[in-house]
Amino acid sequence: MKIAIVKLSAMGDIIHAMVALQFIKKSNPSIQIDWIVEKGFVKVLEGNPHIDNLLPVNLKAIKKDKKQFFTQTDIVKEYAKNNYDLVIDAQGLLKSAIVAKLLGKNRAGFSKTSIREGIASYFYTHKVDIAYDANTIDRNVKVLSEPLGLEVTPQMIVDKEAFLFYEDDDILTYLREDKKNIVFIIGSTWTSRNYPKEKFAQIADALEENVLIAWGSATEKEDAEWISRQSKYAKVLPQINLNALKAIIGKSNLLIGNDTGPTHMAWGLNVPSITIFGPTPTNRVYETPINKVITSSSEVNHYKLNKNDFSIQEIESDNVIVMAKELLDA
C-alpha cells in the first residue's frame, strides 16, 4: 500500500503529525509513506526511517510570483504518478486539499466542523471528525491513523519512541561535560508569545549551567546577545540549520522555550522541556513526566487567539527555575 501525507507546514505542526508514523509502520511495515512538505521544512523530516520519500513543494512562492502556481501544480502532478492508494491531508487548508486532490482519487482529511477552512473537507472522500479545539497532537494522529483503520491511544503517544533524527554537527562542540546543557528558545512568530529576555537571564543565572541560546532572526540574535551579557552562564549559538538545531537539542539535558516549533523539537526527541505559554492554548503539547508547561493566568479562546495578550510576561522566573531544577535532578 502506498500513501501520501500532505502536511506542508509549519514546523510545530509537522512535528505533531510525525509521531503517528511509528504506529502506522508498526501496524503495517510494508506500507510506503511519502510526505509532501514545503521545501523549507524538509530537514525537519529528514532522517526519519518511517518516511520513504520526501516530496518538496514551494507553494509559498506563489504569493510572490503567480506563475509559480503552474510550476508547483506540475510538480504535484508529477508526484501523483506514484499512484497512491490513499492521500491524507493532515493540514486541513484549502491549498493542502487541492494538493491532495491532484495527488489521488482516494483522499482523507478533517470534516467540515473540524477545521478552520471548512471548504477543504469537500475535497475528501473520507472525513475524520474531531473537535477543532481538541489537543493538536491528538488531532494530527487521528487524521493520519483513522483512515488506515488504526487506533492510537494517548498513552501510546506518551510512550512514543523519539522520531526526529539528525547527523552529528560541529555545533555539538558548544556542549560541556562538566555542566548540564540547557537550550533556550527565546523567539516565536508573535512578540506576545515571547517570554521576557530579562527573565531568561534570571533563569540562566539561577541554574548556573551551560545555557545555549538559539535564534532565528536579527531581533532574536540581539536579545540572545543581551542575555549573554547579563549572565556569564549563557552563550549565543551561531546561526544554524535545522539539522544542527535538532542535534544540539537532542544532546542537551533540558530545553526551555516559548510555544514555537523548535521548542516542540524537544518533545519529538524525548528531551526534557519546559514550554512557556501566554496567549496560546496548552493543548498544542503533550505533558509527560519530562515535558512540562507553565502558563499565564489568561483564559485562551482557542477559536480566536489574542495577539495582544502579553500575559506571558507575568510568569515569575522562579516558577520556571524550580521546574527546571526538578527536571535536571530527575
The 8 nearest C-alpha neighbors of each residue, nearest first, counted from 0:
[[1, 30, 31, 84, 2, 29, 83, 85],
 [2, 0, 31, 83, 84, 30, 32, 85],
 [3, 1, 85, 32, 83, 86, 84, 31],
 [2, 4, 86, 33, 34, 32, 87, 5],
 [5, 3, 34, 87, 86, 88, 35, 6],
 [4, 6, 88, 35, 89, 34, 87, 7],
 [7, 5, 90, 89, 36, 8, 4, 35],
 [6, 8, 36, 37, 5, 35, 9, 90],
 [9, 7, 10, 6, 13, 37, 12, 36],
 [8, 10, 12, 11, 13, 7, 40, 260],
 [9, 11, 260, 13, 12, 8, 14, 40],
 [10, 12, 260, 14, 13, 9, 263, 15],
 [13, 11, 15, 9, 14, 10, 16, 8],
 [12, 14, 10, 16, 11, 15, 8, 9],
 [15, 13, 17, 11, 16, 12, 10, 267],
 [16, 14, 12, 136, 13, 17, 18, 11],
 [15, 17, 139, 13, 14, 18, 19, 140],
 [18, 16, 14, 19, 20, 15, 13, 162],
 [17, 19, 16, 20, 15, 21, 162, 14],
 [20, 18, 140, 17, 22, 21, 16, 23],
 [21, 19, 23, 22, 18, 17, 49, 24],
 [20, 22, 24, 23, 19, 25, 18, 49],
 [21, 23, 25, 20, 24, 19, 26, 151],
 [24, 22, 20, 26, 25, 21, 27, 19],
 [25, 23, 28, 27, 21, 26, 22, 20],
 [24, 26, 22, 23, 27, 28, 21, 20],
 [25, 27, 23, 24, 22, 28, 149, 21],
 [26, 28, 24, 29, 25, 30, 23, 22],
 [29, 27, 24, 30, 25, 26, 23, 31],
 [28, 30, 27, 31, 0, 24, 1, 26],
 [29, 31, 0, 28, 27, 1, 32, 24],
 [32, 30, 1, 51, 2, 0, 29, 33],
 [31, 33, 2, 50, 51, 3, 1, 30],
 [32, 34, 52, 3, 51, 53, 50, 4],
 [33, 35, 4, 53, 3, 54, 5, 36],
 [36, 34, 54, 5, 55, 4, 6, 53],
 [37, 35, 7, 55, 6, 56, 38, 34],
 [36, 38, 7, 56, 57, 39, 55, 40],
 [39, 37, 55, 41, 40, 56, 57, 36],
 [38, 40, 37, 41, 42, 57, 36, 55],
 [41, 39, 38, 43, 42, 37, 10, 36],
 [40, 42, 38, 43, 44, 39, 45, 36],
 [43, 41, 45, 44, 40, 241, 242, 39],
 [42, 44, 41, 40, 45, 241, 10, 163],
 [43, 45, 42, 41, 47, 46, 163, 40],
 [46, 44, 42, 47, 43, 41, 164, 165],
 [45, 47, 164, 48, 165, 44, 163, 42],
 [46, 48, 49, 45, 50, 164, 44, 163],
 [49, 47, 50, 46, 51, 162, 45, 164],
 [48, 50, 47, 20, 51, 21, 24, 32],
 [51, 49, 32, 48, 52, 47, 33, 34],
 [50, 52, 32, 33, 31, 49, 53, 48],
 [53, 51, 33, 50, 54, 34, 32, 31],
 [52, 54, 34, 33, 35, 55, 51, 50],
 [53, 55, 35, 34, 52, 36, 56, 33],
 [56, 54, 38, 36, 37, 35, 53, 41],
 [55, 57, 37, 38, 58, 36, 71, 54],
 [58, 56, 59, 37, 60, 38, 71, 55],
 [57, 59, 60, 61, 56, 71, 37, 68],
 [60, 58, 61, 57, 62, 63, 37, 56],
 [59, 61, 58, 62, 63, 57, 64, 67],
 [60, 62, 64, 65, 67, 59, 63, 58],
 [63, 61, 60, 64, 59, 65, 58, 67],
 [64, 62, 61, 60, 65, 59, 67, 66],
 [63, 65, 61, 66, 67, 62, 60, 68],
 [64, 66, 61, 67, 68, 62, 63, 60],
 [67, 65, 68, 64, 69, 70, 61, 71],
 [66, 68, 70, 61, 65, 69, 64, 71],
 [69, 67, 66, 71, 70, 61, 65, 72],
 [68, 70, 72, 67, 71, 66, 73, 65],
 [71, 69, 67, 73, 72, 68, 74, 66],
 [70, 72, 74, 68, 73, 69, 67, 75],
 [73, 71, 69, 75, 74, 70, 68, 76],
 [72, 74, 76, 70, 71, 75, 69, 77],
 [75, 73, 71, 77, 72, 76, 70, 78],
 [76, 74, 78, 72, 77, 73, 79, 71],
 [77, 75, 79, 73, 78, 74, 101, 72],
 [76, 78, 74, 75, 79, 80, 73, 81],
 [77, 79, 75, 76, 80, 81, 74, 102],
 [78, 80, 102, 76, 81, 77, 82, 75],
 [81, 79, 82, 78, 77, 76, 102, 83],
 [80, 82, 79, 83, 78, 77, 1, 102],
 [83, 81, 80, 79, 84, 103, 1, 102],
 [84, 82, 1, 85, 2, 81, 103, 3],
 [83, 85, 1, 2, 0, 82, 105, 86],
 [86, 84, 2, 105, 83, 106, 87, 3],
 [85, 87, 3, 106, 2, 4, 99, 105],
 [88, 86, 107, 4, 106, 108, 89, 5],
 [87, 89, 5, 108, 90, 4, 99, 107],
 [88, 90, 6, 91, 5, 87, 108, 142],
 [91, 89, 6, 88, 92, 95, 5, 7],
 [92, 90, 89, 114, 109, 119, 88, 95],
 [93, 91, 95, 94, 116, 90, 119, 96],
 [92, 94, 119, 96, 95, 97, 116, 118],
 [95, 93, 97, 96, 92, 98, 119, 91],
 [94, 96, 98, 92, 97, 93, 99, 90],
 [95, 97, 99, 93, 98, 94, 119, 122],
 [98, 96, 100, 94, 99, 95, 93, 101],
 [97, 99, 95, 101, 96, 100, 102, 94],
 [100, 98, 96, 102, 97, 101, 86, 88],
 [101, 99, 97, 102, 98, 103, 96, 122],
 [100, 102, 98, 99, 103, 76, 97, 75],
 [103, 101, 79, 99, 100, 98, 76, 75],
 [102, 104, 100, 105, 101, 83, 86, 79],
 [103, 105, 106, 100, 102, 85, 86, 124],
 [106, 104, 85, 103, 124, 86, 84, 107],
 [105, 107, 86, 123, 124, 87, 85, 104],
 [108, 106, 125, 87, 123, 126, 124, 88],
 [109, 107, 88, 126, 87, 127, 123, 89],
 [108, 110, 127, 126, 113, 128, 120, 91],
 [109, 111, 126, 128, 113, 127, 120, 112],
 [110, 112, 117, 120, 113, 114, 109, 118],
 [113, 111, 110, 114, 117, 131, 130, 128],
 [112, 114, 131, 110, 130, 111, 129, 109],
 [115, 113, 117, 116, 112, 131, 91, 111],
 [114, 116, 117, 113, 92, 91, 131, 112],
 [117, 115, 118, 114, 92, 119, 93, 91],
 [116, 118, 111, 119, 114, 115, 120, 112],
 [117, 119, 120, 116, 121, 111, 93, 122],
 [118, 120, 93, 117, 121, 96, 92, 122],
 [119, 121, 111, 122, 110, 118, 123, 117],
 [122, 120, 119, 123, 118, 111, 124, 117],
 [121, 123, 120, 119, 96, 100, 124, 97],
 [124, 122, 106, 107, 125, 120, 121, 108],
 [123, 125, 106, 107, 105, 126, 122, 121],
 [126, 124, 107, 123, 106, 108, 127, 146],
 [127, 125, 110, 108, 109, 107, 123, 128],
 [128, 126, 109, 110, 108, 142, 129, 125],
 [127, 129, 110, 113, 109, 126, 130, 112],
 [130, 128, 113, 131, 127, 138, 133, 109],
 [129, 131, 133, 132, 113, 128, 112, 138],
 [130, 132, 113, 133, 114, 129, 112, 115],
 [131, 133, 130, 301, 134, 302, 135, 282],
 [134, 132, 130, 131, 135, 138, 282, 129],
 [133, 135, 282, 137, 136, 283, 138, 132],
 [136, 134, 283, 138, 137, 133, 282, 139],
 [135, 137, 15, 139, 138, 134, 140, 16],
 [138, 136, 140, 134, 135, 139, 141, 133],
 [139, 137, 135, 141, 136, 140, 134, 142],
 [140, 138, 16, 136, 142, 141, 137, 135],
 [139, 141, 137, 19, 143, 138, 142, 144],
 [140, 142, 144, 138, 143, 145, 139, 137],
 [141, 143, 139, 140, 144, 145, 127, 89],
 [144, 142, 140, 141, 145, 139, 146, 87],
 [143, 145, 149, 141, 147, 146, 142, 140],
 [144, 146, 148, 147, 149, 141, 142, 143],
 [147, 145, 148, 144, 143, 107, 142, 125],
 [148, 146, 145, 144, 149, 143, 23, 150],
 [147, 149, 145, 146, 144, 150, 143, 23],
 [150, 148, 144, 145, 147, 151, 146, 23],
 [149, 151, 152, 144, 145, 148, 141, 147],
 [150, 152, 155, 149, 153, 144, 140, 156],
 [151, 153, 155, 154, 150, 156, 137, 157],
 [154, 152, 156, 155, 157, 151, 137, 158],
 [155, 153, 157, 156, 152, 158, 151, 159],
 [154, 156, 158, 152, 153, 157, 159, 151],
 [155, 157, 159, 153, 154, 158, 152, 151],
 [156, 158, 154, 155, 159, 153, 287, 285],
 [159, 157, 155, 156, 154, 160, 153, 287],
 [160, 158, 156, 157, 155, 161, 18, 21],
 [159, 161, 162, 158, 269, 21, 268, 267],
 [160, 162, 268, 269, 267, 163, 159, 266],
 [161, 163, 267, 160, 268, 164, 47, 18],
 [164, 162, 268, 267, 161, 47, 165, 44],
 [165, 163, 46, 47, 162, 45, 166, 245],
 [166, 164, 242, 246, 245, 46, 167, 163],
 [165, 167, 168, 242, 246, 164, 243, 46],
 [168, 166, 246, 165, 169, 171, 243, 170],
 [167, 169, 170, 243, 171, 166, 246, 242],
 [168, 170, 171, 172, 167, 243, 173, 246],
 [169, 171, 168, 172, 173, 243, 247, 246],
 [170, 172, 173, 169, 174, 247, 168, 246],
 [173, 171, 170, 174, 169, 175, 168, 247],
 [174, 172, 171, 170, 175, 211, 236, 169],
 [175, 173, 172, 171, 180, 176, 209, 251],
 [176, 174, 177, 178, 173, 180, 209, 179],
 [175, 177, 178, 174, 179, 180, 209, 173],
 [178, 176, 175, 179, 209, 208, 180, 174],
 [179, 177, 208, 176, 175, 209, 180, 207],
 [178, 180, 208, 209, 252, 181, 177, 175],
 [179, 181, 209, 251, 252, 210, 178, 174],
 [182, 180, 210, 253, 254, 252, 251, 211],
 [181, 183, 254, 211, 212, 210, 255, 253],
 [182, 184, 212, 255, 256, 185, 254, 211],
 [185, 183, 256, 213, 186, 255, 257, 262],
 [184, 186, 256, 183, 257, 193, 194, 219],
 [187, 185, 193, 184, 219, 257, 214, 188],
 [188, 186, 259, 189, 193, 192, 257, 190],
 [187, 189, 190, 186, 259, 192, 193, 191],
 [190, 188, 191, 192, 187, 306, 193, 186],
 [189, 191, 192, 193, 188, 187, 186, 306],
 [190, 192, 309, 189, 193, 308, 306, 307],
 [193, 191, 189, 190, 277, 278, 187, 257],
 [194, 192, 190, 191, 186, 257, 195, 187],
 [193, 195, 312, 311, 196, 192, 257, 185],
 [196, 194, 197, 198, 312, 193, 199, 311],
 [195, 197, 199, 198, 200, 226, 194, 222],
 [198, 196, 200, 195, 199, 201, 226, 229],
 [199, 197, 201, 200, 196, 195, 316, 202],
 [198, 200, 196, 202, 201, 197, 203, 195],
 [201, 199, 203, 197, 226, 198, 202, 230],
 [200, 202, 198, 204, 199, 203, 205, 197],
 [201, 203, 199, 205, 200, 204, 320, 206],
 [204, 202, 200, 206, 201, 205, 232, 207],
 [205, 203, 201, 207, 202, 206, 230, 200],
 [204, 206, 202, 203, 207, 201, 320, 208],
 [205, 207, 203, 208, 204, 202, 320, 324],
 [208, 206, 204, 205, 232, 203, 209, 210],
 [209, 207, 179, 178, 206, 210, 232, 180],
 [208, 210, 180, 232, 178, 179, 181, 211],
 [211, 209, 233, 181, 182, 232, 208, 180],
 [212, 210, 182, 234, 235, 233, 181, 183],
 [211, 213, 183, 235, 236, 182, 234, 223],
 [214, 212, 236, 184, 183, 211, 235, 182],
 [213, 215, 219, 220, 216, 212, 186, 238],
 [214, 216, 219, 238, 213, 217, 220, 186],
 [217, 215, 219, 218, 214, 220, 186, 221],
 [216, 218, 220, 219, 221, 215, 214, 222],
 [219, 217, 221, 220, 216, 222, 215, 214],
 [218, 220, 222, 216, 214, 221, 217, 186],
 [219, 221, 223, 217, 218, 222, 214, 224],
 [220, 222, 218, 224, 219, 223, 225, 217],
 [223, 221, 225, 219, 220, 224, 226, 218],
 [224, 222, 220, 226, 225, 221, 235, 219],
 [223, 225, 227, 221, 226, 222, 220, 228],
 [224, 226, 222, 228, 223, 227, 221, 229],
 [227, 225, 229, 223, 200, 228, 224, 230],
 [226, 228, 233, 224, 230, 229, 225, 234],
 [229, 227, 225, 226, 230, 224, 231, 233],
 [228, 230, 226, 227, 200, 225, 231, 233],
 [231, 229, 227, 232, 233, 228, 204, 200],
 [230, 232, 233, 227, 229, 228, 204, 234],
 [233, 231, 230, 209, 210, 207, 203, 208],
 [234, 232, 210, 227, 230, 231, 211, 203],
 [235, 233, 211, 227, 212, 210, 236, 232],
 [236, 234, 212, 211, 223, 224, 237, 227],
 [235, 237, 213, 212, 211, 234, 238, 214],
 [238, 236, 239, 235, 213, 214, 170, 212],
 [237, 239, 236, 214, 215, 240, 213, 220],
 [240, 238, 243, 237, 244, 241, 236, 170],
 [241, 239, 243, 242, 244, 238, 42, 245],
 [240, 242, 244, 243, 42, 245, 43, 239],
 [241, 243, 245, 244, 165, 240, 246, 42],
 [244, 242, 246, 240, 241, 245, 168, 239],
 [243, 245, 241, 246, 247, 242, 248, 240],
 [246, 244, 242, 248, 243, 247, 249, 241],
 [245, 247, 243, 249, 244, 248, 165, 242],
 [246, 248, 250, 244, 249, 245, 171, 243],
 [249, 247, 251, 245, 250, 246, 244, 265],
 [248, 250, 246, 247, 251, 245, 268, 270],
 [249, 251, 247, 248, 246, 252, 171, 174],
 [252, 250, 180, 248, 253, 249, 181, 247],
 [251, 253, 180, 181, 179, 271, 270, 250],
 [254, 252, 181, 271, 272, 251, 182, 270],
 [253, 255, 272, 182, 181, 183, 273, 271],
 [256, 254, 273, 183, 272, 274, 184, 182],
 [257, 255, 184, 274, 262, 183, 185, 275],
 [256, 258, 275, 274, 259, 193, 184, 185],
 [259, 257, 274, 276, 275, 262, 256, 192],
 [260, 258, 187, 262, 257, 261, 11, 263],
 [259, 261, 11, 10, 263, 262, 264, 258],
 [262, 260, 264, 263, 259, 184, 11, 10],
 [263, 261, 264, 260, 259, 256, 265, 184],
 [264, 262, 260, 265, 261, 266, 11, 259],
 [263, 265, 267, 261, 262, 266, 268, 260],
 [264, 266, 270, 268, 263, 267, 262, 269],
 [267, 265, 269, 263, 268, 264, 270, 290],
 [266, 268, 264, 265, 161, 269, 162, 163],
 [267, 269, 161, 265, 266, 270, 163, 249],
 [270, 268, 266, 161, 267, 265, 271, 160],
 [269, 271, 265, 268, 266, 272, 253, 249],
 [272, 270, 289, 253, 290, 254, 269, 252],
 [273, 271, 254, 290, 253, 255, 291, 265],
 [272, 274, 291, 255, 292, 290, 254, 275],
 [273, 275, 292, 256, 257, 258, 255, 293],
 [274, 276, 257, 293, 292, 294, 256, 258],
 [277, 275, 294, 258, 293, 279, 311, 295],
 [276, 278, 311, 295, 310, 279, 294, 192],
 [279, 277, 308, 299, 305, 192, 276, 304],
 [280, 278, 277, 276, 299, 281, 304, 301],
 [281, 279, 282, 299, 283, 301, 278, 276],
 [282, 280, 283, 284, 279, 276, 292, 294],
 [281, 283, 134, 284, 280, 135, 133, 285],
 [284, 282, 135, 281, 134, 280, 136, 285],
 [285, 283, 282, 281, 286, 136, 135, 134],
 [286, 284, 287, 282, 283, 290, 157, 136],
 [285, 287, 290, 291, 284, 292, 288, 289],
 [286, 288, 290, 289, 285, 157, 291, 266],
 [287, 289, 290, 286, 291, 271, 326, 157],
 [290, 288, 271, 287, 291, 272, 326, 270],
 [291, 289, 272, 287, 286, 271, 288, 273],
 [292, 290, 273, 286, 272, 289, 274, 287],
 [293, 291, 274, 273, 275, 294, 286, 290],
 [294, 292, 275, 276, 274, 291, 295, 273],
 [295, 293, 276, 277, 275, 292, 296, 314],
 [294, 296, 277, 311, 297, 310, 314, 276],
 [295, 297, 294, 298, 310, 277, 313, 311],
 [298, 296, 295, 299, 310, 277, 278, 308],
 [297, 299, 300, 296, 278, 295, 280, 277],
 [298, 300, 297, 301, 280, 278, 279, 304],
 [299, 301, 303, 302, 304, 298, 280, 305],
 [302, 300, 303, 299, 304, 132, 280, 279],
 [301, 303, 300, 304, 132, 131, 115, 299],
 [304, 302, 300, 301, 305, 299, 306, 279],
 [305, 303, 300, 301, 306, 302, 278, 279],
 [304, 306, 307, 308, 278, 303, 299, 300],
 [307, 305, 308, 191, 304, 278, 189, 309],
 [308, 306, 305, 309, 191, 278, 190, 304],
 [307, 309, 306, 278, 305, 310, 191, 277],
 [310, 308, 191, 311, 312, 307, 277, 278],
 [309, 311, 312, 313, 277, 308, 295, 297],
 [312, 310, 277, 313, 309, 295, 314, 194],
 [311, 313, 310, 314, 194, 195, 309, 277],
 [312, 314, 311, 310, 315, 295, 309, 296],
 [315, 313, 312, 311, 295, 316, 294, 318],
 [316, 314, 317, 318, 313, 319, 198, 312],
 [315, 317, 319, 318, 198, 320, 202, 314],
 [318, 316, 320, 315, 319, 321, 202, 201],
 [319, 317, 316, 321, 320, 315, 322, 314],
 [318, 320, 316, 322, 317, 321, 323, 315],
 [319, 321, 317, 323, 318, 322, 202, 324],
 [322, 320, 324, 318, 323, 319, 317, 325],
 [321, 323, 325, 319, 320, 324, 326, 318],
 [324, 322, 320, 326, 325, 321, 319, 327],
 [323, 325, 327, 321, 326, 322, 328, 320],
 [324, 326, 322, 328, 323, 327, 329, 321],
 [325, 327, 323, 329, 324, 328, 322, 289],
 [328, 326, 324, 325, 329, 323, 252, 253],
 [329, 327, 325, 326, 324, 323, 322, 179],
 [328, 326, 327, 325, 324, 289, 288, 271]]
